[in-house]
Amino acid sequence: MEEKTNIAPIDFAAILKKLWPHRKTYYMVLPAVLIITYLITVCIPRYYECTVKLAPEPTNNASMPGALGSLASSFGIGSLTKMGDMDALNVEIYPDIIASFDFVAELMHVPVATKKGDLKTNYYTYLRDYQDEAWWKTIQGKIFEWIDPSPKDTYNGDEKISVLNLTKEQSNIFKSVVRNIKCIVDRRTDVVSITVTDQDPMVCATMANMTCKKLQEFIIAYRTNKANIDYEHYKKLTADAQKDYVKIRKQYVALADANQDVTLPSYKAKEEDLEDEMQLKYNVYTAMTAQLQAAQAKLQEATPAFTIIESASVPVKPAGPKRLFISVAMMVLSFFVVSVWLLVKTK
C-alpha cells in the first residue's frame, strides 16, 4: 500500500509577517508601475473592430451521404462532408484568399472617410499617411529610414496596383492589411466571419463591408467562369446566325418584290433556293437562340448566393488597447515579483 504524501499548507500569515516590514517597497514600486504602464499604454493608438458574418451557398456537387455526413459535422470536421465536392474554392480556403496580396490589391483604391468627416481618400493613402503610431515606433521608423533609405512612394492609390513589383513600403502596407483583416470559418456551419481592425470606426466598418463584397465577387467570378465563357460563346454565335438570317431574308424579299409577275422556271428555281437557304439560316438562328437561353440559365445556376448573417456596423467603443486591464495586470505581476524577491532576500 502506497503511503500518502502530506503536502504542507501555505502559511500566508507567516509570509505576510515577513513581508510587512518591507511594505514601503510596495508603496514605491506599485504606484510607479501603475503610472509607467498607463503612460506607455496611452501612447498606443486606440483601435476598433467590425465583424461581418456570411454563409455561402453550398455547391450542388455530391457530398458524403446521410448519417456519416451528419456524424462528421457533429465532431466539427465538416470538411469530410465535402469529399465528393470537386470545387477548388471551398469555404476553408477563404482565409487564404483574403490573406493573398492579389486580394489586398483590390482593396487599395477603395474610397474611405473618417467618422469626423475631415478626411476622404483611398484606403492605401489612408494607411500610408494618416495612421497614428506609438512614439517608439516612430523613432524606430526614422532609424530604419536613416539606415536604409528608400525612394519615396509615388503610388497614389487611385488606380489598381500590381503586386508583381511592390516597393518595400508598399509591401509593408500590404502586410499590415493582412494583419488587420482576419477571416475565420466555422467548420461545423461553414459560416464565414470577417473581422477588420482599424484606428477609425467608420473606416473599419467600410472596409469590413468592402472585404465581404470583394470576397463575394471573387467567388462568383470563379464559380461562373466556365459558364460565362459558354454564354459569351453562344451569344456571339447567336448574333452571327441572326445576321446571316436577316441578310438572306432581305435577298429573298428583294427578289420576290422585283419579280412578282415572273413565271420563268429559272426564277422559280432561284426563289426556291433562296427560300431553302433562308429556312436553313432560320433553323440555325433558332437553335443558337435555344443554346443561348440554356447557357444563360446555366450561368444563373452557377452563380452562388450569399446570406449576410451579420452586416457591418460602425463600432461605438474601441476594442483596445485595454489600458486599465493592462495596468492592473502589471501591478499584480509586480506585486508577486517583488514579494518573491523579498522572500528570497530575507530568507
C-alpha positions in Angstrom: 0.0 0.0 0.0 1.4 3.3 -1.1 2.0 5.9 1.5 0.1 9.2 1.2 2.4 12.2 0.9 1.3 15.1 3.1 1.5 18.5 1.3 2.3 21.2 3.8 -0.3 24.1 3.6 0.9 27.5 2.7 1.3 29.7 5.7 0.0 33.0 4.4 0.3 34.6 7.9 4.0 33.8 8.1 4.5 35.2 4.6 2.7 38.3 5.4 4.7 38.7 8.6 7.9 38.5 6.6 6.7 41.0 4.0 5.1 43.5 6.4 8.4 45.2 7.4 9.1 45.9 3.7 5.7 47.5 3.0 7.3 50.7 2.0 8.8 48.9 -1.0 5.3 48.2 -2.3 4.3 51.8 -1.7 7.1 52.9 -4.1 7.0 50.1 -6.6 3.3 49.5 -7.3 2.3 53.2 -7.9 5.4 53.6 -10.1 4.5 50.5 -12.1 0.9 51.8 -12.5 1.9 55.2 -13.7 4.6 53.9 -16.1 2.3 51.2 -17.6 -0.5 53.7 -18.1 1.8 56.3 -19.7 3.1 53.6 -22.1 -0.4 52.3 -23.0 -1.7 55.9 -23.5 0.8 56.2 -26.4 -0.7 53.2 -28.1 -3.4 54.4 -30.6 -6.9 53.1 -30.0 -8.3 50.7 -32.5 -11.8 49.4 -33.4 -13.1 46.1 -34.7 -16.0 45.4 -37.0 -17.2 41.9 -37.9 -19.3 40.7 -40.9 -20.7 37.2 -41.0 -21.9 35.5 -44.1 -22.9 32.0 -45.2 -22.1 30.9 -48.8 -24.5 28.8 -50.7 -23.3 25.2 -50.7 -22.2 23.7 -54.0 -24.5 21.2 -55.8 -21.9 18.5 -56.2 -22.2 15.2 -54.4 -21.2 15.1 -50.8 -21.0 12.5 -48.1 -24.3 10.8 -47.6 -26.7 10.9 -44.7 -25.7 9.7 -41.3 -21.9 9.7 -42.0 -22.0 13.3 -43.1 -24.1 14.3 -40.0 -21.7 12.4 -37.7 -18.7 14.2 -39.2 -20.3 17.6 -38.9 -21.2 16.9 -35.2 -17.5 16.4 -34.5 -16.6 19.7 -36.2 -15.0 18.1 -39.2 -17.4 19.4 -41.8 -14.8 19.2 -44.5 -15.3 15.5 -44.6 -18.8 16.0 -45.8 -17.4 17.7 -48.9 -15.2 14.8 -50.0 -17.2 14.5 -53.2 -17.1 18.2 -53.9 -14.7 18.9 -56.8 -14.9 22.7 -56.3 -11.4 24.0 -55.6 -12.8 27.1 -53.7 -14.5 25.6 -50.6 -15.0 27.8 -47.6 -11.9 26.5 -45.8 -9.6 28.4 -48.1 -11.4 31.8 -47.9 -8.9 33.0 -45.2 -6.1 32.2 -47.7 -7.9 34.2 -50.4 -8.3 37.2 -48.2 -4.6 37.0 -47.0 -3.3 37.0 -50.5 -1.7 40.1 -51.9 -3.8 39.9 -55.1 -6.9 40.2 -53.0 -5.4 43.0 -50.8 -4.6 44.9 -54.0 -8.3 45.1 -54.8 -8.9 47.0 -51.6 -6.2 49.7 -52.0 -8.3 52.0 -54.2 -11.5 51.7 -52.1 -12.6 55.2 -51.1 -12.8 55.7 -47.3 -13.8 58.6 -45.0 -13.2 59.1 -41.3 -16.1 59.3 -38.8 -15.4 63.0 -38.2 -15.6 63.6 -41.9 -12.3 65.5 -42.0 -10.6 63.1 -44.3 -11.7 61.5 -47.6 -9.2 59.5 -49.6 -8.5 56.0 -50.8 -7.6 53.1 -48.4 -3.9 53.0 -49.5 -3.3 56.7 -48.9 -5.1 56.5 -45.6 -2.9 53.6 -44.4 0.3 55.3 -45.6 -0.2 58.9 -44.5 -2.9 59.0 -41.8 -2.0 56.3 -39.2 -1.1 57.2 -35.6 1.8 55.3 -34.1 3.4 55.0 -30.7 6.4 57.3 -30.2 8.9 54.4 -30.1 7.6 53.0 -33.4 8.0 56.5 -34.9 11.6 56.6 -33.7 12.2 53.1 -34.9 10.9 54.0 -38.4 13.1 57.1 -38.5 16.2 55.0 -37.6 15.3 52.4 -40.3 14.9 55.2 -42.9 18.3 56.6 -41.9 20.0 53.2 -42.1 18.2 52.0 -45.3 16.8 55.0 -47.2 14.3 54.1 -50.0 12.8 56.2 -52.7 9.6 58.0 -51.9 6.4 56.1 -52.8 4.7 57.7 -55.7 1.7 55.5 -55.9 -1.4 57.5 -55.1 -3.8 54.6 -54.6 -6.3 55.7 -57.3 -5.6 53.0 -59.9 -5.1 49.3 -59.5 -1.7 48.3 -58.2 0.4 45.4 -59.5 1.7 43.0 -56.9 4.5 41.9 -59.2 6.9 44.6 -58.2 6.0 46.2 -54.9 8.3 48.6 -53.1 9.3 47.9 -49.5 6.8 50.5 -48.2 4.0 49.1 -50.3 4.8 45.5 -49.2 4.7 46.7 -45.5 1.3 48.3 -46.1 0.0 45.1 -47.7 1.3 43.1 -44.7 -0.4 45.4 -42.3 -3.7 44.9 -44.2 -3.3 41.2 -43.9 -2.8 41.5 -40.2 -5.8 43.8 -39.8 -8.3 41.6 -41.7 -9.0 38.2 -40.2 -11.2 35.6 -41.7 -12.4 32.7 -39.6 -14.5 29.8 -40.9 -16.8 27.7 -38.6 -16.2 24.2 -39.8 -19.5 22.9 -38.5 -21.7 25.6 -40.0 -19.5 27.0 -42.8 -20.3 30.5 -41.5 -17.5 32.9 -42.6 -16.6 35.7 -40.1 -14.6 38.6 -41.4 -13.1 40.9 -38.7 -11.5 44.2 -39.7 -9.3 46.2 -37.3 -8.7 49.9 -37.8 -8.0 53.1 -35.9 -11.2 54.9 -37.2 -14.6 53.3 -36.6 -16.1 54.5 -39.9 -13.1 53.2 -42.0 -13.3 50.0 -40.0 -17.0 49.4 -41.0 -16.4 50.5 -44.6 -13.5 48.1 -45.1 -15.4 45.2 -43.4 -18.3 45.8 -45.9 -15.9 46.1 -48.9 -13.9 43.0 -47.9 -17.1 41.0 -47.7 -18.2 42.4 -51.1 -14.9 41.8 -52.8 -14.8 38.2 -51.5 -18.3 37.5 -52.9 -17.2 39.0 -56.3 -14.1 36.8 -56.3 -16.1 33.6 -55.6 -18.8 34.5 -58.1 -16.2 35.2 -60.8 -14.5 31.8 -60.1 -17.7 29.8 -60.0 -19.2 31.3 -63.1 -16.0 31.5 -65.2 -16.8 28.4 -67.4 -20.5 29.2 -67.6 -19.8 32.8 -68.6 -17.4 31.7 -71.3 -20.0 29.4 -72.7 -22.6 32.2 -72.5 -20.4 34.7 -74.4 -19.6 32.0 -77.0 -23.3 31.2 -77.7 -24.1 34.9 -77.6 -21.6 35.5 -80.5 -22.9 32.5 -82.4 -26.5 33.7 -82.0 -25.6 37.2 -83.2 -23.8 35.8 -86.2 -26.7 33.5 -87.0 -29.2 36.3 -86.7 -27.1 38.5 -89.0 -26.9 35.7 -91.7 -30.7 35.1 -91.4 -31.5 38.8 -91.8 -29.2 39.1 -94.8 -30.7 36.1 -96.7 -34.2 37.2 -95.8 -33.5 40.6 -97.4 -32.2 39.0 -100.5 -35.3 36.8 -100.7 -37.7 39.7 -100.2 -35.9 41.8 -102.7 -36.1 39.1 -105.3 -39.8 38.4 -104.7 -40.7 42.1 -104.9 -38.8 42.6 -108.1 -40.3 39.6 -109.9 -43.9 39.4 -108.7 -45.3 38.6 -112.2 -42.4 36.5 -113.5 -43.2 32.8 -114.0 -39.9 31.7 -115.6 -38.6 28.3 -114.3 -35.1 29.9 -113.7 -36.7 32.5 -111.4 -38.7 29.9 -109.6 -35.7 27.7 -109.0 -33.7 30.7 -107.7 -36.6 31.7 -105.4 -36.8 28.1 -104.0 -33.1 28.1 -103.4 -33.2 31.4 -101.5 -36.2 30.2 -99.6 -34.5 26.9 -98.6 -31.3 28.8 -97.6 -33.4 31.3 -95.6 -35.1 28.4 -93.8 -31.8 26.8 -93.1 -30.4 30.1 -91.6 -33.6 30.5 -89.6 -33.2 27.0 -88.2 -29.6 27.7 -87.2 -30.6 31.0 -85.6 -33.4 29.3 -83.7 -31.0 26.5 -82.5 -28.4 29.1 -81.4 -31.1 31.1 -79.5 -32.1 28.0 -77.6 -28.5 27.3 -76.8 -28.0 30.9 -75.6 -31.0 30.6 -73.3 -29.7 27.3 -71.9 -26.3 28.9 -71.3 -27.9 31.9 -69.6 -29.9 29.5 -67.3 -26.7 27.6 -66.6 -24.9 30.8 -65.8 -27.6 31.8 -63.4 -27.5 28.4 -61.8 -23.7 28.5 -61.3 -23.9 31.9 -59.7 -23.6 31.3 -55.9 -25.8 33.2 -53.4 -24.5 34.5 -50.1 -26.6 35.1 -47.0 -25.4 38.0 -44.8 -25.9 36.9 -41.2 -24.3 39.9 -39.6 -23.8 43.1 -41.6 -21.2 45.8 -41.0 -22.0 48.5 -38.4 -19.8 51.3 -37.2 -18.4 50.3 -33.8 -19.2 52.5 -30.9 -16.5 51.6 -28.4 -12.8 50.9 -29.1 -11.7 47.3 -28.9 -8.3 48.2 -27.4 -5.9 48.7 -26.0 -7.3 47.7 -22.6 -5.3 50.3 -20.7 -6.9 49.8 -17.3 -6.7 46.0 -17.6 -3.1 46.1 -18.6 -2.2 48.5 -15.8 -3.9 46.3 -13.2 -2.3 43.2 -14.6 1.1 44.7 -14.4 0.5 45.8 -10.8 -0.5 42.3 -9.8 2.5 40.9 -11.6 4.8 43.4 -10.0 3.4 42.5 -6.6 4.2 38.9 -7.0 7.7 39.6 -8.4 8.5 42.0 -5.5 7.1 39.5 -3.0 9.2 36.6 -4.3 12.3 38.8 -4.4 11.8 40.0 -0.8 11.2 36.4 0.4 14.3 35.2 -1.3 16.3 38.1 0.0 15.2 37.8 3.6 15.4 34.0 3.8 
